[in-house]
Amino acid sequence: MKNRFLMTASIVGIVLLGVSVSVPALFAAGAKEEPKAQKYTLKWGDVLSATHPSVQMIDRVASDVAAKTQGRIEIKSFPGGQLGGSRDMIEAVATGTQEMVTEGTANFGQWVPAISVTEAPYIWRGMEHLVKAMNGPIGDEFNKQLVEKRGMRILGTTYYGTRHLTTSNKRVEKVADMANFKLRVPENDVFRAMAESWGAKPTPMNFNELYLALQQNVVDGQENPLPTINNAKFYEVQKFLVLTGHIITPRIVVINDGVWKKLSAADQKALKEAVDAGIAWQNEQIRKQENELVERFKAAGMTVIQPNVDEFRKAVLDVVPKKFESRWGVGMWEKIQAIQ
């Protein structure tokens, strides 16, 4: 009897000992540790120099998003075409070897043909008109197509400024003065068609090659917004500023869609908010510079010309909208014009 009791007690002890060991083990096995948030480094490229507001915007966004995400997202800025020309960087973002880029909308036209309408000459009444269109259904449709066709997502639209003509030696006051003029234009069809409508010879060229080309008279002139002319120091190698005001350029901040989808909802929200705030700051800086730069260029020795803008506008509108209607979509020009 005594032996049976001792045996039973031993068995119970062993069972209890097993329970005392297994319960904590089971508890530990069942507990789920919070997953550590993934960290991402995003390379953001721009062809413009580090002192341009478009690139300074990147630095502001980087600081803002790092704070909002406790360092989970690190943005590295690559200005001045360090990662390549416009087309190079767009292709790199599409393939995912580069995460972000800021570029003119027309340069995305090979995948979303209709988007090139946003850089059409004389289509916008002003910055507010442009921003309203790009932040509305029209911009949403462009973004949808860009995601579907090339895996890139638009995070926001910046105001790059109003483009004007500069020339090395030739005084230009009317369209006839542009005959056979070698005009550097970005590498897209809309700009080429505009130059041809003026009788000029369009010469596509990467932006980072332009200063030297102007200095060596490879081209007779170029066209860009005033802040870009200032930032790139084109006033050093250009004699005339011709206030044609021919294009109001939107540039878009684009991210590889696969990278975007890897971010948590909270980090997506933080990045979008930081980009929105950066764009608002950038746009204000561009407008401020535009208000000051004409006088600064005069002081630097440039001759400022107020040409017959109506003549330049008519030459373009007689040709360009009809030429690209099939690409932009029938009625797209009119739809944009109707936005109030």
SELUM-333490 format. One record per residue (C-alpha): residue number from 0; residue in one letter; x, y, z. Coordinates in nm, 2 decimals, decimal comma. Layout:
<nodes>
+-----+------+--------+--------+--------+
: pos : code :      x :      y :      z :
+-----+------+--------+--------+--------+
: NUM :    a :      X :      Y :      Z :
...
+-----+------+--------+--------+--------+
</nodes>
This chain:
<nodes>
+-----+------+--------+--------+--------+
: pos : code :      x :      y :      z :
+-----+------+--------+--------+--------+
:   0 :    m :   0,00 :   0,00 :   0,00 :
:   1 :    k :   0,28 :   0,23 :   0,10 :
:   2 :    n :   0,47 :   0,15 :  -0,22 :
:   3 :    r :   0,16 :   0,21 :  -0,43 :
:   4 :    f :   0,11 :   0,56 :  -0,27 :
:   5 :    l :   0,48 :   0,65 :  -0,33 :
:   6 :    m :   0,45 :   0,54 :  -0,69 :
:   7 :    t :   0,13 :   0,74 :  -0,74 :
:   8 :    a :   0,29 :   1,05 :  -0,58 :
:   9 :    s :   0,60 :   1,01 :  -0,80 :
:  10 :    i :   0,38 :   0,99 :  -1,12 :
:  11 :    v :   0,18 :   1,30 :  -1,01 :
:  12 :    g :   0,50 :   1,49 :  -0,93 :
:  13 :    i :   0,64 :   1,40 :  -1,27 :
:  14 :    v :   0,32 :   1,52 :  -1,44 :
:  15 :    l :   0,32 :   1,84 :  -1,24 :
:  16 :    l :   0,68 :   1,90 :  -1,32 :
:  17 :    g :   0,60 :   1,85 :  -1,69 :
:  18 :    v :   0,32 :   2,10 :  -1,66 :
:  19 :    s :   0,54 :   2,35 :  -1,49 :
:  20 :    v :   0,79 :   2,33 :  -1,77 :
:  21 :    s :   0,55 :   2,30 :  -2,06 :
:  22 :    v :   0,31 :   2,58 :  -1,98 :
:  23 :    p :   0,57 :   2,86 :  -2,00 :
:  24 :    a :   0,71 :   2,69 :  -2,31 :
:  25 :    l :   0,37 :   2,68 :  -2,47 :
:  26 :    f :   0,31 :   3,04 :  -2,37 :
:  27 :    a :   0,64 :   3,15 :  -2,52 :
:  28 :    a :   0,57 :   2,96 :  -2,84 :
:  29 :    g :   0,22 :   3,11 :  -2,87 :
:  30 :    a :   0,33 :   3,47 :  -2,82 :
:  31 :    k :   0,38 :   3,67 :  -3,14 :
:  32 :    e :   0,65 :   3,94 :  -3,14 :
:  33 :    e :   0,56 :   4,26 :  -3,32 :
:  34 :    p :   0,73 :   4,25 :  -3,66 :
:  35 :    k :   1,00 :   4,50 :  -3,70 :
:  36 :    a :   0,90 :   4,77 :  -3,95 :
:  37 :    q :   1,09 :   4,74 :  -4,28 :
:  38 :    k :   1,34 :   5,01 :  -4,36 :
:  39 :    y :   1,36 :   5,15 :  -4,71 :
:  40 :    t :   1,62 :   5,37 :  -4,89 :
:  41 :    l :   1,47 :   5,56 :  -5,18 :
:  42 :    k :   1,70 :   5,71 :  -5,45 :
:  43 :    w :   1,53 :   6,02 :  -5,59 :
:  44 :    g :   1,69 :   6,17 :  -5,90 :
:  45 :    d :   1,65 :   6,50 :  -6,08 :
:  46 :    v :   1,84 :   6,65 :  -6,38 :
:  47 :    l :   1,83 :   7,00 :  -6,21 :
:  48 :    s :   2,12 :   7,12 :  -5,99 :
:  49 :    a :   2,12 :   7,10 :  -5,61 :
:  50 :    t :   2,03 :   7,47 :  -5,57 :
:  51 :    h :   1,71 :   7,45 :  -5,77 :
:  52 :    p :   1,39 :   7,46 :  -5,56 :
:  53 :    s :   1,29 :   7,12 :  -5,72 :
:  54 :    v :   1,59 :   6,96 :  -5,57 :
:  55 :    q :   1,57 :   7,16 :  -5,24 :
:  56 :    m :   1,22 :   7,01 :  -5,22 :
:  57 :    i :   1,37 :   6,66 :  -5,22 :
:  58 :    d :   1,58 :   6,75 :  -4,92 :
:  59 :    r :   1,28 :   6,89 :  -4,73 :
:  60 :    v :   1,07 :   6,59 :  -4,81 :
:  61 :    a :   1,36 :   6,36 :  -4,70 :
:  62 :    s :   1,38 :   6,53 :  -4,36 :
:  63 :    d :   1,00 :   6,54 :  -4,31 :
:  64 :    v :   0,94 :   6,17 :  -4,40 :
:  65 :    a :   1,23 :   6,05 :  -4,19 :
:  66 :    a :   1,08 :   6,23 :  -3,89 :
:  67 :    k :   0,73 :   6,10 :  -3,97 :
:  68 :    t :   0,85 :   5,74 :  -4,01 :
:  69 :    q :   1,11 :   5,73 :  -3,73 :
:  70 :    g :   1,37 :   5,68 :  -3,99 :
:  71 :    r :   1,21 :   5,38 :  -4,16 :
:  72 :    i :   1,22 :   5,57 :  -4,49 :
:  73 :    e :   1,55 :   5,73 :  -4,60 :
:  74 :    i :   1,54 :   5,94 :  -4,91 :
:  75 :    k :   1,87 :   6,01 :  -5,09 :
:  76 :    s :   1,89 :   6,30 :  -5,34 :
:  77 :    f :   2,07 :   6,27 :  -5,67 :
:  78 :    p :   2,06 :   6,61 :  -5,84 :
:  79 :    g :   2,23 :   6,73 :  -6,16 :
:  80 :    g :   2,17 :   6,42 :  -6,36 :
:  81 :    q :   2,39 :   6,21 :  -6,15 :
:  82 :    l :   2,18 :   5,90 :  -6,22 :
:  83 :    g :   2,14 :   5,98 :  -6,59 :
:  84 :    g :   1,94 :   6,20 :  -6,83 :
:  85 :    s :   1,56 :   6,24 :  -6,81 :
:  86 :    r :   1,48 :   5,92 :  -7,02 :
:  87 :    d :   1,75 :   5,72 :  -6,83 :
:  88 :    m :   1,60 :   5,80 :  -6,49 :
:  89 :    i :   1,24 :   5,74 :  -6,60 :
:  90 :    e :   1,34 :   5,40 :  -6,74 :
:  91 :    a :   1,52 :   5,32 :  -6,42 :
:  92 :    v :   1,22 :   5,40 :  -6,20 :
:  93 :    a :   1,00 :   5,19 :  -6,43 :
:  94 :    t :   1,23 :   4,89 :  -6,38 :
:  95 :    g :   1,29 :   4,96 :  -6,01 :
:  96 :    t :   1,66 :   5,02 :  -6,02 :
:  97 :    q :   1,58 :   5,38 :  -5,91 :
:  98 :    e :   1,29 :   5,45 :  -5,68 :
:  99 :    m :   1,19 :   5,81 :  -5,75 :
: 100 :    v :   1,23 :   6,09 :  -6,01 :
: 101 :    t :   1,09 :   6,43 :  -6,08 :
: 102 :    e :   1,04 :   6,49 :  -6,45 :
: 103 :    g :   0,83 :   6,69 :  -6,70 :
: 104 :    t :   0,50 :   6,52 :  -6,78 :
: 105 :    a :   0,56 :   6,51 :  -7,16 :
: 106 :    n :   0,85 :   6,27 :  -7,10 :
: 107 :    f :   0,61 :   6,00 :  -6,99 :
: 108 :    g :   0,41 :   6,03 :  -7,31 :
: 109 :    q :   0,56 :   5,71 :  -7,46 :
: 110 :    w :   0,36 :   5,51 :  -7,21 :
: 111 :    v :   0,06 :   5,74 :  -7,15 :
: 112 :    p :   0,03 :   5,93 :  -7,48 :
: 113 :    a :  -0,25 :   6,16 :  -7,35 :
: 114 :    i :  -0,03 :   6,30 :  -7,07 :
: 115 :    s :   0,18 :   6,50 :  -7,31 :
: 116 :    v :  -0,11 :   6,74 :  -7,35 :
: 117 :    t :  -0,01 :   6,88 :  -7,01 :
: 118 :    e :   0,30 :   7,04 :  -7,17 :
: 119 :    a :   0,12 :   7,16 :  -7,48 :
: 120 :    p :   0,20 :   7,52 :  -7,56 :
: 121 :    y :  -0,05 :   7,78 :  -7,45 :
: 122 :    i :  -0,29 :   7,53 :  -7,29 :
: 123 :    w :  -0,28 :   7,66 :  -6,94 :
: 124 :    r :  -0,41 :   7,99 :  -6,81 :
: 125 :    g :  -0,18 :   7,98 :  -6,51 :
: 126 :    m :  -0,05 :   7,77 :  -6,23 :
: 127 :    e :  -0,39 :   7,74 :  -6,06 :
: 128 :    h :  -0,55 :   7,60 :  -6,37 :
: 129 :    l :  -0,27 :   7,34 :  -6,41 :
: 130 :    v :  -0,28 :   7,23 :  -6,05 :
: 131 :    k :  -0,66 :   7,19 :  -6,05 :
: 132 :    a :  -0,65 :   6,97 :  -6,36 :
: 133 :    m :  -0,37 :   6,75 :  -6,23 :
: 134 :    n :  -0,53 :   6,71 :  -5,89 :
: 135 :    g :  -0,86 :   6,62 :  -6,04 :
: 136 :    p :  -1,01 :   6,34 :  -6,25 :
: 137 :    i :  -0,78 :   6,41 :  -6,55 :
: 138 :    g :  -0,47 :   6,37 :  -6,33 :
: 139 :    d :  -0,62 :   6,06 :  -6,17 :
: 140 :    e :  -0,67 :   5,90 :  -6,51 :
: 141 :    f :  -0,31 :   5,98 :  -6,61 :
: 142 :    n :  -0,19 :   5,81 :  -6,29 :
: 143 :    k :  -0,41 :   5,51 :  -6,34 :
: 144 :    q :  -0,26 :   5,45 :  -6,69 :
: 145 :    l :   0,09 :   5,51 :  -6,58 :
: 146 :    v :   0,06 :   5,25 :  -6,30 :
: 147 :    e :  -0,10 :   5,00 :  -6,53 :
: 148 :    k :   0,12 :   5,04 :  -6,83 :
: 149 :    r :   0,46 :   5,10 :  -6,67 :
: 150 :    g :   0,44 :   5,04 :  -6,30 :
: 151 :    m :   0,50 :   5,40 :  -6,20 :
: 152 :    r :   0,28 :   5,61 :  -5,97 :
: 153 :    i :   0,24 :   5,99 :  -5,96 :
: 154 :    l :   0,27 :   6,12 :  -5,60 :
: 155 :    g :   0,22 :   6,49 :  -5,70 :
: 156 :    t :   0,26 :   6,76 :  -5,96 :
: 157 :    t :   0,49 :   7,06 :  -5,92 :
: 158 :    y :   0,48 :   7,39 :  -6,10 :
: 159 :    y :   0,81 :   7,42 :  -6,29 :
: 160 :    g :   0,74 :   7,77 :  -6,41 :
: 161 :    t :   0,65 :   7,95 :  -6,73 :
: 162 :    r :   0,89 :   7,89 :  -7,02 :
: 163 :    h :   1,05 :   8,16 :  -7,22 :
: 164 :    l :   1,30 :   8,18 :  -7,50 :
: 165 :    t :   1,67 :   8,29 :  -7,47 :
: 166 :    t :   1,91 :   8,34 :  -7,76 :
: 167 :    s :   2,28 :   8,37 :  -7,79 :
: 168 :    n :   2,30 :   8,65 :  -8,04 :
: 169 :    k :   1,98 :   8,69 :  -8,23 :
: 170 :    r :   1,71 :   8,95 :  -8,14 :
: 171 :    v :   1,37 :   8,78 :  -8,17 :
: 172 :    e :   1,05 :   8,99 :  -8,17 :
: 173 :    k :   0,82 :   8,80 :  -8,41 :
: 174 :    v :   0,78 :   8,45 :  -8,54 :
: 175 :    a :   0,96 :   8,53 :  -8,86 :
: 176 :    d :   1,28 :   8,59 :  -8,66 :
: 177 :    m :   1,28 :   8,22 :  -8,57 :
: 178 :    a :   1,34 :   8,10 :  -8,92 :
: 179 :    n :   1,61 :   7,83 :  -8,92 :
: 180 :    f :   1,69 :   7,91 :  -8,56 :
: 181 :    k :   1,86 :   7,61 :  -8,39 :
: 182 :    l :   1,65 :   7,57 :  -8,07 :
: 183 :    r :   1,74 :   7,32 :  -7,81 :
: 184 :    v :   1,43 :   7,14 :  -7,69 :
: 185 :    p :   1,37 :   6,85 :  -7,45 :
: 186 :    e :   1,35 :   6,51 :  -7,60 :
: 187 :    n :   0,98 :   6,49 :  -7,68 :
: 188 :    d :   0,76 :   6,54 :  -7,99 :
: 189 :    v :   0,54 :   6,82 :  -7,86 :
: 190 :    f :   0,83 :   7,06 :  -7,81 :
: 191 :    r :   0,97 :   6,96 :  -8,15 :
: 192 :    a :   0,64 :   7,04 :  -8,31 :
: 193 :    m :   0,62 :   7,38 :  -8,13 :
: 194 :    a :   0,96 :   7,48 :  -8,26 :
: 195 :    e :   0,88 :   7,37 :  -8,61 :
: 196 :    s :   0,56 :   7,58 :  -8,60 :
: 197 :    w :   0,78 :   7,88 :  -8,55 :
: 198 :    g :   1,00 :   7,79 :  -8,84 :
: 199 :    a :   1,29 :   7,69 :  -8,61 :
: 200 :    k :   1,51 :   7,38 :  -8,62 :
: 201 :    p :   1,44 :   7,18 :  -8,30 :
: 202 :    t :   1,75 :   7,02 :  -8,15 :
: 203 :    p :   1,67 :   6,77 :  -7,88 :
: 204 :    m :   1,94 :   6,75 :  -7,61 :
: 205 :    n :   1,99 :   6,64 :  -7,25 :
: 206 :    f :   1,97 :   6,93 :  -7,01 :
: 207 :    n :   2,31 :   6,86 :  -6,85 :
: 208 :    e :   2,47 :   6,91 :  -7,19 :
: 209 :    l :   2,30 :   7,24 :  -7,26 :
: 210 :    y :   2,53 :   7,51 :  -7,10 :
: 211 :    l :   2,83 :   7,39 :  -7,30 :
: 212 :    a :   2,62 :   7,37 :  -7,62 :
: 213 :    l :   2,51 :   7,73 :  -7,58 :
: 214 :    q :   2,86 :   7,84 :  -7,49 :
: 215 :    q :   3,00 :   7,68 :  -7,80 :
: 216 :    n :   2,71 :   7,78 :  -8,03 :
: 217 :    v :   2,61 :   7,43 :  -8,11 :
: 218 :    v :   2,25 :   7,56 :  -8,07 :
: 219 :    d :   2,13 :   7,92 :  -8,11 :
: 220 :    g :   1,92 :   7,93 :  -7,80 :
: 221 :    q :   1,70 :   7,74 :  -7,56 :
: 222 :    e :   1,37 :   7,77 :  -7,37 :
: 223 :    n :   1,31 :   7,72 :  -7,00 :
: 224 :    p :   1,14 :   7,89 :  -6,70 :
: 225 :    l :   1,32 :   8,18 :  -6,55 :
: 226 :    p :   1,43 :   8,00 :  -6,23 :
: 227 :    t :   1,59 :   7,73 :  -6,44 :
: 228 :    i :   1,77 :   7,99 :  -6,66 :
: 229 :    n :   1,90 :   8,14 :  -6,34 :
: 230 :    n :   1,99 :   7,82 :  -6,17 :
: 231 :    a :   2,18 :   7,68 :  -6,47 :
: 232 :    k :   2,35 :   8,02 :  -6,53 :
: 233 :    f :   2,24 :   8,04 :  -6,89 :
: 234 :    y :   2,24 :   8,42 :  -6,86 :
: 235 :    e :   2,62 :   8,39 :  -6,87 :
: 236 :    v :   2,60 :   8,25 :  -7,23 :
: 237 :    q :   2,28 :   8,41 :  -7,35 :
: 238 :    k :   2,23 :   8,77 :  -7,46 :
: 239 :    f :   1,86 :   8,80 :  -7,51 :
: 240 :    l :   1,56 :   8,69 :  -7,30 :
: 241 :    v :   1,24 :   8,68 :  -7,51 :
: 242 :    l :   0,93 :   8,66 :  -7,29 :
: 243 :    t :   0,72 :   8,42 :  -7,51 :
: 244 :    g :   0,55 :   8,25 :  -7,21 :
: 245 :    h :   0,48 :   7,96 :  -7,44 :
: 246 :    i :   0,45 :   7,67 :  -7,20 :
: 247 :    i :   0,36 :   7,63 :  -6,83 :
: 248 :    t :   0,53 :   7,31 :  -6,74 :
: 249 :    p :   0,41 :   7,06 :  -6,48 :
: 250 :    r :   0,67 :   6,82 :  -6,35 :
: 251 :    i :   0,56 :   6,51 :  -6,17 :
: 252 :    v :   0,70 :   6,33 :  -5,87 :
: 253 :    v :   0,69 :   5,96 :  -5,96 :
: 254 :    i :   0,77 :   5,65 :  -5,76 :
: 255 :    n :   0,81 :   5,29 :  -5,87 :
: 256 :    d :   0,47 :   5,13 :  -5,79 :
: 257 :    g :   0,62 :   4,81 :  -5,66 :
: 258 :    v :   0,82 :   5,01 :  -5,41 :
: 259 :    w :   0,51 :   5,20 :  -5,31 :
: 260 :    k :   0,31 :   4,89 :  -5,25 :
: 261 :    k :   0,58 :   4,75 :  -5,02 :
: 262 :    l :   0,53 :   5,05 :  -4,78 :
: 263 :    s :   0,29 :   5,01 :  -4,50 :
: 264 :    a :  -0,03 :   5,22 :  -4,52 :
: 265 :    a :   0,11 :   5,45 :  -4,25 :
: 266 :    d :   0,43 :   5,50 :  -4,43 :
: 267 :    q :   0,25 :   5,56 :  -4,76 :
: 268 :    k :   0,05 :   5,83 :  -4,59 :
: 269 :    a :   0,36 :   5,99 :  -4,43 :
: 270 :    l :   0,54 :   6,00 :  -4,77 :
: 271 :    k :   0,24 :   6,14 :  -4,95 :
: 272 :    e :   0,20 :   6,41 :  -4,69 :
: 273 :    a :   0,57 :   6,50 :  -4,70 :
: 274 :    v :   0,56 :   6,52 :  -5,08 :
: 275 :    d :   0,25 :   6,74 :  -5,08 :
: 276 :    a :   0,41 :   6,98 :  -4,83 :
: 277 :    g :   0,73 :   6,98 :  -5,03 :
: 278 :    i :   0,55 :   7,06 :  -5,35 :
: 279 :    a :   0,36 :   7,35 :  -5,19 :
: 280 :    w :   0,69 :   7,50 :  -5,07 :
: 281 :    q :   0,86 :   7,44 :  -5,41 :
: 282 :    n :   0,57 :   7,61 :  -5,60 :
: 283 :    e :   0,59 :   7,91 :  -5,38 :
: 284 :    q :   0,96 :   7,94 :  -5,43 :
: 285 :    i :   0,93 :   7,92 :  -5,81 :
: 286 :    r :   0,66 :   8,20 :  -5,82 :
: 287 :    k :   0,87 :   8,42 :  -5,59 :
: 288 :    q :   1,18 :   8,38 :  -5,82 :
: 289 :    e :   0,97 :   8,45 :  -6,13 :
: 290 :    n :   0,86 :   8,78 :  -5,98 :
: 291 :    e :   1,22 :   8,89 :  -5,93 :
: 292 :    l :   1,44 :   8,74 :  -6,20 :
: 293 :    v :   1,36 :   8,96 :  -6,50 :
: 294 :    e :   1,52 :   9,26 :  -6,33 :
: 295 :    r :   1,81 :   9,04 :  -6,21 :
: 296 :    f :   1,88 :   8,93 :  -6,57 :
: 297 :    k :   1,87 :   9,28 :  -6,69 :
: 298 :    a :   2,13 :   9,37 :  -6,42 :
: 299 :    a :   2,34 :   9,08 :  -6,54 :
: 300 :    g :   2,35 :   9,23 :  -6,89 :
: 301 :    m :   2,07 :   9,05 :  -7,07 :
: 302 :    t :   1,85 :   9,24 :  -7,31 :
: 303 :    v :   1,48 :   9,16 :  -7,23 :
: 304 :    i :   1,24 :   9,16 :  -7,52 :
: 305 :    q :   0,86 :   9,16 :  -7,50 :
: 306 :    p :   0,77 :   8,99 :  -7,84 :
: 307 :    n :   0,44 :   8,96 :  -8,02 :
: 308 :    v :   0,31 :   8,68 :  -7,81 :
: 309 :    d :  -0,02 :   8,65 :  -8,00 :
: 310 :    e :   0,17 :   8,58 :  -8,31 :
: 311 :    f :   0,37 :   8,30 :  -8,14 :
: 312 :    r :   0,05 :   8,16 :  -7,99 :
: 313 :    k :  -0,14 :   8,16 :  -8,32 :
: 314 :    a :   0,15 :   7,98 :  -8,50 :
: 315 :    v :   0,14 :   7,70 :  -8,24 :
: 316 :    l :  -0,23 :   7,67 :  -8,21 :
: 317 :    d :  -0,28 :   7,65 :  -8,59 :
: 318 :    v :  -0,06 :   7,33 :  -8,59 :
: 319 :    v :   0,00 :   7,15 :  -8,26 :
: 320 :    p :  -0,35 :   7,07 :  -8,12 :
: 321 :    k :  -0,46 :   6,92 :  -8,45 :
: 322 :    k :  -0,13 :   6,72 :  -8,49 :
: 323 :    f :  -0,16 :   6,55 :  -8,15 :
: 324 :    e :  -0,54 :   6,52 :  -8,12 :
: 325 :    s :  -0,52 :   6,14 :  -8,19 :
: 326 :    r :  -0,26 :   6,10 :  -7,92 :
: 327 :    w :  -0,42 :   6,32 :  -7,66 :
: 328 :    g :  -0,77 :   6,20 :  -7,73 :
: 329 :    v :  -1,04 :   6,38 :  -7,91 :
: 330 :    g :  -1,18 :   6,65 :  -7,69 :
: 331 :    m :  -0,90 :   6,64 :  -7,43 :
: 332 :    w :  -0,77 :   6,99 :  -7,53 :
: 333 :    e :  -1,13 :   7,13 :  -7,49 :
: 334 :    k :  -1,19 :   6,94 :  -7,16 :
: 335 :    i :  -0,88 :   7,10 :  -7,01 :
: 336 :    q :  -0,97 :   7,44 :  -7,14 :
: 337 :    a :  -1,32 :   7,41 :  -6,98 :
: 338 :    i :  -1,17 :   7,36 :  -6,63 :
: 339 :    q :  -1,25 :   7,67 :  -6,42 :
+-----+------+--------+--------+--------+
</nodes>
